[in-house]
Structures are given as C-alpha cells and as structure tokens.
Amino acid sequence: MTIKDWPEDERPREGLLAHGPQVLSDAKLITGFPRAGTAGRTALDRGRDALACFGGLSGLLAAAPSELTSMPGLGPT
C-alpha cells in the first residue's frame, strides 16, 4: 500500500498543510525528502528506518551526506 492509498487525513503532506509540523511524527515529517520511498517500502517506512539508523531526528540532521545517500531510497537530492 502506498501513501496515496491512505485516507487523506492520515497522509503526511496533507497533515502538514492542514495542521502544521507539530502534529506529525518525526517519521512522517521526513517523508517529504525526495526519493524517500522505494519499491515495497513507503516513504514512512523509509523515514522510520532512517530515524532508527541515526538515533532520531537530531542524528539524522547531523548525518553527513554520504551517510544519508548510503540508505536505500535516500538520494543526493
């Protein structure tokens, strides 16, 4: 199931636009990263993977670009 299949009120982009970033989980916030989803894994799945790999949002934001691009679904953009 892709995010497009989710009810509109559960989609990250719609939630961000309607209610602001404070209502979204860290994983949902980073679903907007380009190329965050891959075949068989939604952008939310990849967001959770990235947060777990880097120890949370602060670790993710502090990661070097080479570390980020080594994760499946996260590209140089």
C-alpha positions, 0 to 999 in steps of 0.5 A: 500500500502506498501513501496515496492509498491512505485516507487523506487525513492520515497522509503526511503532506496533507497533515502538514498543510492542514495542521502544521509540523507539530502534529506529525511524527518525526517519521512522517515529517521526513517523508517529504525528502525526495526519493524517500520511498522505494519499491515495497517500502513507503516513504514512512517506512523509509523515514522510520528506518532512517530515524532508527539508523541515526538515533532520531531526528537530531542524528539524522540532521547531523548525518553527513551526506554520504551517510544519508545517500548510503540508505536505500531510497535516500538520494543526493537530492 
